[in-house]
Amino acid sequence: MKTTGQGSFVFVHNEDLRTVPESALSVEINLHGGFAVDKRPSEGAAYYGMPGRGLIRVSPDLSQQQVIDIPDDLRPLNFHSTKIGLFDGKTSLFLPANEDAKVAILTLDGDLQYVFNTPEFDEYRKEGVAFNPTDTALIGDTLYVADGYGANYISTADLEDRAWTGLFGGKTEDATELGKYETAHGLNLTPDQQSIAIADRPLARIQISSPTGSVAVSHGLPEGSWPCGIDFTQIGGEWFAVVGSLEHPDKSRPAPIYILDAAYNVVSTLRPKEDLGIDRADHLHNVVWHEHGAHTFLLCQSWNPGYYFVLQME
């Protein structure tokens, strides 16, 4: 059986877990989002957006997927990422629509709860400044929204008051400048849940920011890689991260997936197309950890073309 990766992080392609609903296969080529895994005890389902179909739920064992009905006007939108958190006392999905300048909040059953539109700050009133949100994160009742395809601010909103409260960051093309981003593409909470890890894609780095925007440190990835996001898990009492890359440092090669240790060093490089023969895995847009039973998986999305696949750790 073909494998990819090194050391303790060697994976195989589990083709039996490619269970995209038949009704979604015709639009899968447009898949351009990210996964959220419900990590509550006794839960474990995963969720992702599919433009043209809306939302899809993946069973905890990854063996089944189902399309979730959502309002008609939301179904065509591209939900660029998916996150799970509490809103109005309900476990909800936070869905930034990068092409439509909004963040929709839906229940797990697809009912619309609220929509945050373009932040009402002076920075967004300037001519030519766009709001194209790409990812979100939650700390308590504060929602963080990365505007990775727009002005590259990280905006904050109070979920209880349903109001924007502030922003930090902004645009830079200088890899030595901290606290700003060329493309703040993906973000997630660090394992201590106190800081935000932000994948600054073209600058090939992960910036760690305090909740107020004071950057503590920047961690570089292989120069020329384009990290799309970062997700953390604990294995054997140690923390590890996974990063899907849109580009390979050598642009003539398909993009890799990086496994990082707690110090953000690359400990394994996975090559889904070169090593495993996954033909549509040219560019990795989102990769997250998923645990079920005694098994560790990676849920993977490629983009342009869009494709769903699952890697299983040996």
Secondary structure, 3 states (H helix, E strand, C coil): CCCEEECCEEEEECHHHCCCCHHHHHHHHHCCCCEEECCCCCCCCEEEEECCCEEEEECCCCCCEEEECCCCCCCCCCECCCEEEEECCEEEEEEEECCCCEEEEEECCCCEEEEEECCCCHHHHCCCCCCCCCEEEEECCEEEEECCCCCCEEEEEECCCCEEEEEEECECCCCCCCCCECCEEEEEECCCCCCEEEEECCCCEEEEECCCCCEEEEEECCCCCCECCCEEEEECCEEEEEEEECCCCCCCCCCCEEEECCCCCEEEEECHHHHHCCCCCCCEEEEEEEEECCEEEEEEEECCCCEEEEEEEC
